[in-house]
Amino acid sequence: MYILYSCLLFFALLALLPVYVFRKEALRGESLHLGQRLGFVRPRRNPRRRAVWIHAVSVGEVLSLQSLVRRLRARHPSWEIFFSTLTETGYRQAREKLRAVDHLFFVPFDFGWSVRRVLRAVRPSVLVLAESEFWPNLLRQARRHSAAVLLANGRISDRSFGRYRKLKLLTRFLWPNVSRFLVQTAQDKSRLEALGVESRRVEVSGNLKSEVSLQAMTPAAVRRMKARLGLSVKGKVVVAGSTRPGEEEALVKGFAEARRRRDDVCLILAPRHPDRIAEVERICAGAGFAVCRRTEARPGRRWDILVLDTMGELAHFYALGDAAFIGGSLVPWGGHNILEPAYYGKPVFFGPHMHNFSYLAGVFLRAGGAAVVTEGKDLAEVFSFRREKAMKAMGLRAKRTLDSLQGATDRTIEAIEHLMAERGADV
């Protein structure tokens, strides 16, 4: 099975790598970091210290691990923390946000030989994988190098569950390589059990993303941020985060309807992918609105719609908004993280397609901290703030709901400590 998988991965890379190299290096001027991804350039461990290797694929997973990394460092200053990411954006976020790690690098391509190179250099006692990073060769080689593997913040989405079921004869080789599974919900646990994982190795620990640790935004700080963007202090702002193709048109249409009712409301759009910025600008301008990019906003410049063209700022923009819309939910994508606007006590709205976050969406809906919008008139109602007091109360319920979901970080640290102790570490 591993030989077949490695051959398929090799031919896939052979076909896709030239295109990827051209896009990254020729068009964007970014390095592919092939030395690290092939395992030739790798971090070196201090042999006198115990090592933990934590891997997260991209930005969302990196941000969800901030509290874990910070508290792990505080509790175990003698441990050496290695952190890897798959994407360039994830790497940049980790470099900025995770100052407590000792070594930051790109995860190697999932070939046995490249993974072995890194494992021999790092020699971790525990390998922590975030959410659903089941790389067959990495899991197999970690076990062969006597590293315990912990799945943290595990999530089995509808799409992943369907794929794993179809490949059950193959995926059954994966699960024995994972020492322990910490999953977000009871549904994730039951799905892993249905895929053949023993119940005793799976624990519902909660969602690390619910333990968001964001910058406090006082009313004065919000006023200053609004002033820098040329926003009226008294005006209303709706922030639509992580939007996907097909959603901006509906959002702009609902916004246009609301502007006929009141002219003091503004919209901030944050496309999920930065390469869609120009496309989103055209959609907004085509509807007759004054459009401005975040990097071009300044006091005195008037705009109706601000397009967020920077990375890592969306959470702070939720703080200055009066309501939040979660992208990827009006179209059948599956939604995105709803916890950042809840952290700032904002009413949360999303479309009917939240299947990738169905558990959390259900929790917030039942608590009255979120609501579903399905068509243009629903969006116009949100943008016009006709029920302003009710929306403020919804935001307070969203904050209380988030507070009730704490505890996942403590349970994850306890699991890491237990696995380290099994390998003779002083915890």
C-alpha positions as CSV (number, residue, x, y, z in Angstrom):
1,M,0.0,0.0,0.0
2,Y,2.8,2.5,0.9
3,I,4.7,1.7,-2.3
4,L,1.6,2.4,-4.4
5,Y,0.8,5.6,-2.5
6,S,4.4,6.8,-2.9
7,C,4.4,6.1,-6.6
8,L,1.1,8.0,-7.0
9,L,2.4,10.9,-5.0
10,F,5.6,11.0,-7.1
11,F,3.8,11.2,-10.4
12,A,1.4,13.8,-9.0
13,L,4.3,16.0,-8.0
14,L,6.0,15.4,-11.3
15,A,2.9,16.7,-13.1
16,L,2.1,19.6,-10.8
17,L,5.4,20.8,-9.5
18,P,6.5,22.7,-12.7
19,V,3.3,24.7,-12.7
20,Y,3.5,25.3,-8.9
21,V,7.2,26.4,-9.2
22,F,6.3,28.8,-12.1
23,R,3.4,30.4,-10.1
24,K,5.4,30.7,-6.9
25,E,8.8,31.7,-8.1
26,A,8.3,33.3,-11.5
27,L,5.0,35.1,-10.9
28,R,5.1,35.8,-7.1
29,G,8.8,35.8,-6.4
30,E,8.3,33.3,-3.6
31,S,10.6,30.4,-2.8
32,L,9.3,26.9,-2.9
33,H,11.7,25.9,-0.1
34,L,12.5,22.6,-1.9
35,G,15.5,21.9,0.3
36,Q,13.2,21.7,3.4
37,R,10.3,19.9,1.5
38,L,12.7,17.2,0.3
39,G,14.3,16.8,3.8
40,F,17.7,18.0,2.8
41,V,17.6,21.2,4.9
42,R,16.2,20.3,8.3
43,P,16.3,21.5,11.8
44,R,18.7,20.0,14.4
45,R,17.7,19.0,17.8
46,N,19.6,19.6,21.0
47,P,20.4,16.0,22.2
48,R,20.1,17.0,25.8
49,R,16.4,18.2,25.4
50,R,13.2,16.3,24.8
51,A,11.5,17.3,21.5
52,V,7.9,17.8,20.5
53,W,7.1,18.2,16.8
54,I,3.8,20.0,16.1
55,H,2.4,20.1,12.5
56,A,-0.3,22.4,11.1
57,V,-1.3,22.7,7.5
58,S,-2.1,26.4,7.1
59,V,-3.3,29.6,8.7
60,G,-6.4,28.4,10.4
61,E,-4.7,25.5,12.1
62,V,-1.7,27.7,13.1
63,L,-3.9,30.2,14.7
64,S,-5.8,27.5,16.6
65,L,-2.5,26.3,18.2
66,Q,-1.3,29.6,19.6
67,S,-2.6,29.0,23.1
68,L,-1.4,25.4,23.1
69,V,2.2,26.4,22.0
70,R,2.4,29.3,24.5
71,R,1.2,27.2,27.5
72,L,3.3,24.2,26.5
73,R,6.4,26.4,26.6
74,A,5.4,27.9,29.9
75,R,4.9,24.5,31.5
76,H,7.9,22.8,30.0
77,P,10.6,25.3,29.2
78,S,13.2,22.5,28.9
79,W,11.3,20.9,26.0
80,E,12.4,21.7,22.4
81,I,9.4,22.6,20.3
82,F,9.6,22.0,16.5
83,F,6.7,23.4,14.4
84,S,6.0,22.7,10.7
85,T,3.5,23.9,8.2
86,L,2.5,23.0,4.7
87,T,1.7,26.3,3.1
88,E,3.6,29.6,2.8
89,T,0.8,31.6,4.4
90,G,0.8,29.2,7.3
91,Y,4.5,29.5,7.7
92,R,4.3,33.3,7.7
93,Q,1.6,33.3,10.4
94,A,3.6,30.8,12.5
95,R,6.7,33.0,12.3
96,E,4.7,36.0,13.4
97,K,2.4,34.4,16.1
98,L,4.3,31.4,17.5
99,R,7.4,33.0,19.0
100,A,7.6,30.3,21.6
101,V,8.7,27.6,19.1
102,D,12.4,26.7,18.8
103,H,12.4,25.6,15.2
104,L,10.0,26.5,12.3
105,F,10.1,24.7,9.0
106,F,8.1,23.3,6.1
107,V,6.9,19.7,6.4
108,P,8.7,17.4,3.9
109,F,6.9,15.9,1.0
110,D,5.4,12.6,2.2
111,F,8.0,10.2,0.8
112,G,9.5,7.7,3.2
113,W,13.0,8.8,2.5
114,S,12.4,12.6,3.0
115,V,10.3,12.0,6.1
116,R,13.0,9.8,7.6
117,R,15.6,12.5,7.1
118,V,13.6,15.0,9.2
119,L,12.6,12.4,11.9
120,R,16.3,11.4,12.3
121,A,17.2,15.1,12.8
122,V,14.4,16.0,15.1
123,R,13.9,12.7,16.9
124,P,10.6,13.8,18.6
125,S,9.2,12.0,21.5
126,V,5.7,13.1,20.4
127,L,4.4,14.2,17.0
128,V,1.3,16.3,17.2
129,L,-0.9,16.6,14.1
130,A,-3.6,19.2,13.8
131,E,-7.2,18.4,12.7
132,S,-6.9,15.8,9.9
133,E,-3.3,15.6,8.7
134,F,-3.1,11.9,8.0
135,W,0.0,11.6,5.9
136,P,0.6,7.8,5.5
137,N,4.5,7.8,5.3
138,L,4.8,10.4,8.0
139,L,2.6,8.4,10.3
140,R,4.4,5.1,9.5
141,Q,7.9,6.5,9.9
142,A,7.1,8.3,13.1
143,R,6.0,5.0,14.6
144,R,9.2,3.3,13.3
145,H,11.2,6.1,15.0
146,S,9.5,5.5,18.3
147,A,7.5,8.7,18.3
148,A,4.0,8.8,19.8
149,V,1.6,10.3,17.4
150,L,-1.3,12.5,18.7
151,L,-4.1,13.9,16.6
152,A,-5.1,17.2,18.2
153,N,-8.3,19.0,17.5
154,G,-9.3,16.2,15.2
155,R,-12.1,16.7,12.7
156,I,-13.6,14.3,10.2
157,S,-15.7,16.4,7.8
158,D,-18.6,15.0,5.7
159,R,-16.3,15.0,2.7
160,S,-13.4,13.3,4.5
161,F,-15.6,10.7,6.0
162,G,-17.0,9.7,2.6
163,R,-13.5,9.4,1.2
164,Y,-12.2,7.4,4.1
165,R,-15.1,5.0,3.9
166,K,-14.5,4.4,0.2
167,L,-10.8,3.7,0.9
168,K,-11.4,1.7,4.1
169,L,-9.3,-1.2,3.0
170,L,-6.4,1.2,2.7
171,T,-7.0,3.6,5.5
172,R,-7.1,0.8,8.0
173,F,-3.3,0.8,7.8
174,L,-3.2,4.4,8.9
175,W,-5.0,4.3,12.2
176,P,-2.7,1.9,14.2
177,N,0.1,4.5,13.7
178,V,-1.7,7.1,15.7
179,S,-1.3,6.6,19.5
180,R,-4.3,8.8,20.5
181,F,-7.0,10.8,18.8
182,L,-8.4,14.0,20.4
183,V,-11.4,15.1,18.4
184,Q,-13.7,18.1,18.5
185,T,-17.1,16.5,18.8
186,A,-18.9,13.2,19.5
187,Q,-19.7,13.0,15.8
188,D,-16.0,13.0,15.0
189,K,-15.5,10.2,17.5
190,S,-18.3,8.0,16.1
191,R,-17.0,8.5,12.6
192,L,-13.5,7.4,13.5
193,E,-15.0,4.4,15.3
194,A,-17.0,3.6,12.1
195,L,-13.7,3.7,10.2
196,G,-12.2,1.1,12.5
197,V,-10.4,3.1,15.2
198,E,-10.8,1.5,18.7
199,S,-13.0,3.6,21.0
200,R,-10.4,3.5,23.8
201,R,-8.0,5.6,21.7
202,V,-10.5,8.3,20.8
203,E,-11.5,11.1,23.2
204,V,-13.7,14.1,22.7
205,S,-11.6,17.0,23.9
206,G,-13.4,20.0,22.4
207,N,-12.3,22.5,19.8
208,L,-8.9,24.3,20.2
209,K,-10.2,27.0,18.0
210,S,-12.7,27.9,20.7
211,E,-9.8,28.8,22.8
212,V,-9.0,31.8,20.6
213,S,-6.6,34.3,22.2
214,L,-7.1,37.5,20.3
215,Q,-5.9,41.0,20.9
216,A,-8.2,42.9,23.2
217,M,-9.9,45.8,21.4
218,T,-11.2,48.5,23.7
219,P,-13.8,51.0,22.4
220,A,-11.0,53.6,22.1
221,A,-8.9,51.2,20.0
222,V,-11.9,50.5,17.7
223,R,-12.5,54.2,17.3
224,R,-8.9,54.7,16.3
225,M,-9.0,51.9,13.8
226,K,-12.2,53.3,12.3
227,A,-10.6,56.7,12.0
228,R,-7.5,55.3,10.2
229,L,-9.9,53.6,7.7
230,G,-12.0,56.7,7.1
231,L,-15.0,55.2,8.8
232,S,-17.7,57.1,10.7
233,V,-17.7,56.3,14.4
234,K,-21.5,56.2,14.4
235,G,-22.0,54.2,11.2
236,K,-22.7,50.5,11.1
237,V,-20.3,48.0,9.7
238,V,-20.9,44.4,8.5
239,V,-17.8,42.2,8.0
240,A,-18.1,39.3,5.6
241,G,-15.1,37.0,6.2
242,S,-13.6,34.2,4.0
243,T,-16.1,34.7,1.2
244,R,-16.1,32.2,-1.7
245,P,-16.9,32.6,-5.5
246,G,-20.7,33.1,-5.9
247,E,-21.2,34.8,-2.5
248,E,-20.0,38.3,-3.2
249,E,-22.8,39.0,-5.7
250,A,-25.5,38.0,-3.1
251,L,-23.8,40.0,-0.4
252,V,-23.5,43.1,-2.5
253,K,-27.2,42.7,-3.6
254,G,-28.3,42.5,0.0
255,F,-26.1,45.5,0.9
256,A,-27.6,47.5,-2.0
257,E,-31.1,46.8,-0.7
258,A,-30.1,47.9,2.8
259,R,-28.5,51.1,1.6
260,R,-31.8,52.1,0.2
261,R,-33.1,52.0,3.8
262,R,-30.2,53.7,5.5
263,D,-27.0,55.2,4.1
264,D,-24.7,54.9,7.2
265,V,-23.9,51.2,6.8
266,C,-20.6,50.0,5.2
267,L,-19.5,46.5,4.1
268,I,-16.1,45.0,4.6
269,L,-15.4,42.0,2.3
270,A,-12.6,39.5,3.0
271,P,-12.2,37.0,0.2
272,R,-10.8,33.7,1.3
273,H,-8.1,33.8,-1.3
274,P,-6.1,37.0,-2.0
275,D,-5.9,36.2,-5.7
276,R,-9.6,37.0,-6.0
277,I,-9.2,40.6,-4.8
278,A,-9.5,42.2,-8.3
279,E,-12.5,40.0,-9.1
280,V,-14.3,41.1,-5.9
281,E,-13.5,44.7,-6.6
282,R,-15.1,44.4,-10.1
283,I,-18.3,42.9,-8.6
284,C,-18.6,45.7,-6.1
285,A,-17.8,48.5,-8.6
286,G,-20.2,46.9,-11.1
287,A,-23.0,47.4,-8.5
288,G,-22.2,51.1,-8.4
289,F,-20.4,51.3,-5.1
290,A,-17.2,53.1,-4.2
291,V,-14.7,50.4,-3.5
292,C,-11.4,50.6,-1.6
293,R,-8.7,48.1,-0.7
294,R,-7.6,47.9,2.9
295,T,-4.0,48.9,1.9
296,E,-5.3,52.0,0.2
297,A,-7.7,53.2,2.9
298,R,-6.9,56.4,4.7
299,P,-8.8,59.2,6.6
300,G,-10.8,61.3,4.2
301,R,-11.1,58.7,1.4
302,R,-14.8,57.8,1.1
303,W,-15.8,54.2,0.4
304,D,-18.9,52.0,0.6
305,I,-17.2,48.6,0.5
306,L,-13.7,47.9,1.8
307,V,-12.0,44.8,0.3
308,L,-9.5,43.3,2.8
309,D,-6.3,42.6,0.8
310,T,-4.0,41.7,3.7
311,M,-3.4,38.5,5.6
312,G,-3.9,37.9,9.3
313,E,-6.2,40.9,10.0
314,L,-9.6,39.5,9.6
315,A,-10.1,38.9,13.4
316,H,-9.4,42.5,14.2
317,F,-11.9,43.6,11.6
318,Y,-14.5,41.5,13.2
319,A,-13.8,43.5,16.3
320,L,-14.7,46.8,14.6
321,G,-17.8,45.4,12.9
322,D,-21.3,45.4,14.3
323,A,-22.3,42.1,12.7
324,A,-20.4,39.2,11.0
325,F,-21.2,37.0,8.0
326,I,-19.3,33.7,7.7
327,G,-18.2,33.0,4.1
328,G,-18.3,29.6,2.4
329,S,-21.9,29.1,3.6
330,L,-24.1,30.6,1.0
331,V,-22.5,28.3,-1.5
332,P,-22.0,24.6,-0.8
333,W,-18.5,24.9,0.4
334,G,-19.0,24.1,4.1
335,G,-18.5,27.3,5.9
336,H,-15.6,28.7,8.0
337,N,-14.6,29.5,11.5
338,I,-17.4,31.3,13.5
339,L,-15.4,31.8,16.7
340,E,-13.4,34.9,16.0
341,P,-16.5,37.2,15.7
342,A,-18.0,35.5,18.7
343,Y,-14.9,36.3,20.7
344,Y,-15.6,40.0,20.2
345,G,-19.3,39.6,21.0
346,K,-20.6,40.1,17.5
347,P,-23.9,38.6,16.1
348,V,-22.9,35.8,13.7
349,F,-24.8,35.1,10.5
350,F,-24.1,32.3,7.9
351,G,-25.8,30.6,5.1
352,P,-27.3,27.1,5.0
353,H,-24.1,25.3,4.0
354,M,-22.1,24.9,7.2
355,H,-21.5,21.2,7.0
356,N,-17.7,21.5,7.8
357,F,-18.6,23.2,11.0
358,S,-22.0,21.7,11.6
359,Y,-21.5,20.9,15.3
360,L,-20.3,24.4,16.2
361,A,-23.0,26.0,14.0
362,G,-25.6,24.0,15.8
363,V,-24.3,25.0,19.2
364,F,-24.4,28.7,18.4
365,L,-27.8,28.4,16.7
366,R,-29.4,26.6,19.7
367,A,-27.9,29.2,22.1
368,G,-29.2,32.1,20.0
369,G,-25.8,33.5,19.2
370,A,-26.1,32.9,15.5
371,A,-28.7,32.9,12.7
372,V,-29.0,31.4,9.2
373,V,-29.6,33.7,6.2
374,T,-30.8,32.0,3.0
375,E,-31.8,34.7,0.6
376,G,-31.4,38.4,-0.4
377,K,-34.1,39.7,1.9
378,D,-32.4,38.0,4.9
379,L,-29.1,39.7,4.0
380,A,-30.8,43.0,3.5
381,E,-32.3,42.7,7.0
382,V,-28.9,42.0,8.5
383,F,-27.3,45.0,6.7
384,S,-30.1,47.4,7.6
385,F,-29.9,46.7,11.4
386,R,-33.6,47.1,11.8
387,R,-33.5,44.9,15.0
388,E,-30.4,46.5,16.4
389,K,-31.1,45.7,20.1
390,A,-31.9,42.0,19.2
391,M,-28.6,41.8,17.2
392,K,-26.6,43.2,20.2
393,A,-28.2,40.6,22.5
394,M,-27.3,37.9,19.9
395,G,-23.7,39.0,20.0
396,L,-23.6,38.7,23.8
397,R,-25.1,35.2,23.6
398,A,-22.4,34.4,21.0
399,K,-19.7,35.5,23.5
400,R,-21.2,33.5,26.3
401,T,-21.5,30.4,24.1
402,L,-17.8,30.7,23.2
403,D,-16.8,31.0,26.8
404,S,-18.7,27.8,27.6
405,L,-16.6,25.8,25.1
406,Q,-13.2,26.3,26.9
407,G,-11.0,23.4,28.1
408,A,-9.6,21.8,24.9
409,T,-6.1,23.2,25.4
410,D,-5.8,21.7,28.9
411,R,-6.9,18.3,27.7
412,T,-4.4,18.4,24.8
413,I,-1.5,19.4,27.0
414,E,-2.4,16.6,29.4
415,A,-2.4,14.1,26.5
416,I,1.0,15.3,25.3
417,E,2.4,15.1,28.9
418,H,1.0,11.5,29.2
419,L,2.7,10.4,26.0
420,M,5.9,12.1,26.9
421,A,5.9,10.4,30.3
422,E,5.4,7.0,28.6
423,R,8.7,7.7,26.8
424,G,10.6,8.6,30.0
425,A,10.3,12.3,29.9
426,D,10.2,14.3,33.1
427,V,6.7,16.0,33.2
